[in-house]
Amino acid sequence: MIIGAGGHAKVVIEALRAAGYPPPLGLVDPHPAAAVIHGVPVLGGDDILPRLRAEGAAAAIVALGGNGLRQRVGDALAAMGYALPALVHPAVQLSPSARIGDGAVVMARACLGPDAVIGSLAIVNTNAVVEHDNVIGVSAHVAPGCALAGNVTVGDRALVGVGSAVRPGITIGADAVIGAGSAVVRDVPAKARVGGAPAAPLRR
């Protein structure tokens, strides 16, 4: 199963096909943009998930962009008994010592360096560089084109915006948001919103 029928689901569908997975049973979304997404039918809303599990659906990938929502849905699926397999596009440059958690998604041309740890339900998006000894938290998102130098920690549910660069040894707290194109040269507290070069607090 694929949970979600938006733009991120399209990328997940193509990554599944590129990796040689069997065709998904379908998409689950209470408010889909269309009845069929890239050839995969929308089966219904979240209310059908227990029935599908009872009928033999065994695994799900959570294709939702919102970090907090993705974690909540992933936890609910696990409680129903669904497996949450990691999805790694075959075009990823993957160190043998990198570790990828359940339900995480690593997109095409991303690079995971030695001893990088990707938390469950995290997203490492297209062309992102996650260098050696990085720790990416549960349901965090490293957006397309980011470059994280060595020994960076990204907290649970944090977002590193498109095209951002992060200096070695930086810690980004849980639920923080890094604006697109930022240069992060200092630690970022939990729940902070920063942006710019160098990154500084943003007005709400």
C-alpha positions as CSV (number, residue, x, y, z in Angstrom):
1,M,0.0,0.0,0.0
2,I,1.0,3.6,-0.5
3,I,-0.5,6.1,1.9
4,G,-1.1,9.4,0.2
5,A,-1.9,10.4,-3.3
6,G,-0.2,13.7,-3.8
7,G,3.1,14.8,-5.4
8,H,5.3,12.8,-3.0
9,A,3.3,9.6,-3.9
10,K,4.3,10.1,-7.6
11,V,7.9,10.0,-6.7
12,V,7.4,7.0,-4.4
13,I,5.6,5.1,-7.2
14,E,8.5,5.7,-9.6
15,A,11.1,4.7,-7.0
16,L,9.2,1.5,-6.3
17,R,9.2,0.7,-10.0
18,A,12.9,1.6,-10.5
19,A,13.8,-0.7,-7.5
20,G,11.9,-3.6,-9.0
21,Y,9.1,-3.9,-6.4
22,P,5.9,-5.6,-7.3
23,P,3.1,-3.2,-8.3
24,P,1.4,-1.6,-5.2
25,L,-2.1,-2.7,-4.3
26,G,-3.2,0.9,-4.4
27,L,-3.2,4.3,-2.8
28,V,-5.0,5.3,0.3
29,D,-6.0,9.0,0.6
30,P,-9.2,10.6,1.9
31,H,-8.9,13.5,-0.4
32,P,-7.1,12.4,-3.6
33,A,-6.5,14.8,-6.5
34,A,-7.4,12.0,-9.0
35,A,-8.8,8.5,-8.9
36,V,-5.6,7.1,-10.5
37,I,-2.1,8.3,-9.9
38,H,0.6,7.2,-12.4
39,G,-1.4,4.0,-13.1
40,V,-2.1,3.2,-9.4
41,P,-5.7,3.3,-8.3
42,V,-6.9,5.2,-5.2
43,L,-8.8,2.6,-3.1
44,G,-10.3,4.9,-0.5
45,G,-9.6,6.8,2.7
46,D,-7.9,5.8,5.9
47,D,-10.9,4.0,7.2
48,I,-10.3,1.0,4.8
49,L,-6.8,0.3,6.2
50,P,-7.9,-2.2,9.0
51,R,-10.0,-4.1,6.4
52,L,-7.2,-4.2,3.9
53,R,-4.8,-5.5,6.6
54,A,-7.3,-8.2,7.6
55,E,-7.6,-9.2,3.9
56,G,-3.8,-9.7,3.6
57,A,-2.2,-6.3,2.8
58,A,1.1,-6.7,4.6
59,A,3.2,-3.5,4.1
60,A,2.8,0.2,3.5
61,I,4.9,3.2,2.5
62,V,3.8,6.5,3.9
63,A,4.1,9.0,1.0
64,L,3.1,12.1,3.0
65,G,5.2,15.3,3.0
66,G,4.2,16.6,6.4
67,N,6.7,15.4,8.9
68,G,4.4,15.2,11.9
69,L,1.6,13.7,9.9
70,R,3.9,11.1,8.4
71,Q,5.1,10.0,11.9
72,R,1.5,9.8,13.2
73,V,0.3,7.8,10.3
74,G,3.4,5.5,10.4
75,D,2.8,4.8,14.1
76,A,-0.9,4.0,13.4
77,L,0.0,1.6,10.6
78,A,2.6,-0.2,12.7
79,A,-0.1,-0.6,15.4
80,M,-2.4,-2.2,12.8
81,G,0.4,-4.7,12.0
82,Y,1.6,-3.3,8.7
83,A,5.3,-3.6,7.9
84,L,7.0,-0.3,7.0
85,P,9.8,-1.2,4.6
86,A,12.5,1.4,3.7
87,L,12.5,2.4,0.1
88,V,15.9,3.2,-1.5
89,H,16.0,4.2,-5.2
90,P,18.6,2.2,-7.1
91,A,20.4,5.4,-8.2
92,V,21.3,6.2,-4.6
93,Q,25.1,6.3,-3.7
94,L,24.9,4.3,-0.5
95,S,27.8,3.6,1.8
96,P,27.8,0.0,3.0
97,S,28.0,1.2,6.6
98,A,25.0,3.6,6.3
99,R,21.8,2.5,8.2
100,I,18.3,3.2,7.1
101,G,15.3,2.9,9.4
102,D,11.9,1.4,8.7
103,G,9.7,3.4,6.5
104,A,12.4,5.8,5.4
105,V,12.6,6.9,1.8
106,V,15.9,7.8,0.0
107,M,15.4,9.2,-3.5
108,A,17.4,9.2,-6.7
109,R,21.0,10.5,-6.7
110,A,21.1,11.0,-3.0
111,C,24.4,10.2,-1.3
112,L,24.6,8.6,2.1
113,G,28.1,8.6,3.5
114,P,29.9,6.2,5.9
115,D,28.0,5.5,9.2
116,A,25.2,7.8,8.3
117,V,22.0,6.9,10.2
118,I,18.6,7.6,8.6
119,G,15.7,7.4,11.1
120,S,12.4,5.7,10.6
121,L,10.0,7.4,8.2
122,A,12.6,10.0,7.3
123,I,13.0,11.4,3.8
124,V,16.3,12.0,2.1
125,N,15.2,13.6,-1.1
126,T,16.6,13.8,-4.7
127,N,20.3,14.9,-5.0
128,A,20.7,15.4,-1.2
129,V,24.1,14.7,0.3
130,V,24.1,13.2,3.8
131,E,27.8,12.8,4.7
132,H,29.6,10.6,7.1
133,D,28.3,10.2,10.7
134,N,25.2,12.2,10.1
135,V,22.1,11.3,12.1
136,I,18.8,12.1,10.5
137,G,15.9,11.8,13.0
138,V,12.6,10.1,12.9
139,S,10.3,11.5,10.2
140,A,12.8,14.3,9.4
141,H,13.1,15.6,5.8
142,V,16.3,16.5,4.0
143,A,14.9,18.2,0.9
144,P,16.2,18.1,-2.7
145,G,19.7,19.4,-3.3
146,C,20.8,19.8,0.3
147,A,24.4,19.3,1.4
148,L,25.0,18.1,4.9
149,A,28.7,17.9,5.9
150,G,30.0,15.4,8.3
151,N,28.7,14.8,11.9
152,V,25.5,16.7,11.4
153,T,22.5,15.8,13.5
154,V,18.9,16.6,12.3
155,G,16.3,16.2,15.0
156,D,13.0,14.3,14.7
157,R,10.5,15.9,12.3
158,A,12.9,18.7,11.4
159,L,12.9,20.0,7.8
160,V,16.1,21.1,6.0
161,G,14.8,23.2,3.1
162,V,15.6,22.8,-0.6
163,G,19.2,23.6,-1.5
164,S,20.5,24.3,2.0
165,A,24.0,23.6,3.2
166,V,24.9,22.6,6.7
167,R,28.4,23.0,8.3
168,P,30.2,20.0,9.9
169,G,29.2,19.2,13.4
170,I,25.9,21.2,13.5
171,T,22.9,20.0,15.5
172,I,19.4,20.9,14.2
173,G,16.7,20.4,16.9
174,A,13.5,18.5,16.7
175,D,10.7,20.2,14.7
176,A,13.0,22.9,13.4
177,V,12.5,24.4,9.9
178,I,15.5,25.5,7.8
179,G,14.4,27.8,5.0
180,A,15.3,27.0,1.4
181,G,18.8,27.9,0.3
182,S,20.1,28.5,3.8
183,A,23.7,28.2,5.0
184,V,23.5,26.7,8.5
185,V,26.7,27.6,10.4
186,R,25.4,27.4,14.0
187,D,23.3,25.0,16.0
188,V,19.5,25.4,15.5
189,P,17.2,25.0,18.6
190,A,14.2,22.7,18.6
191,K,11.1,24.3,16.9
192,A,13.1,27.2,15.6
193,R,12.6,28.6,12.1
194,V,15.7,30.0,10.4
195,G,16.8,31.0,7.0
196,G,19.4,32.9,4.9
197,A,23.1,32.9,4.6
198,P,24.2,32.6,7.3
199,A,20.9,31.2,8.7
200,A,19.2,33.5,11.3
201,P,15.8,33.4,13.0
202,L,12.9,34.2,10.8
203,R,9.9,36.3,11.8
204,R,6.7,34.3,12.0
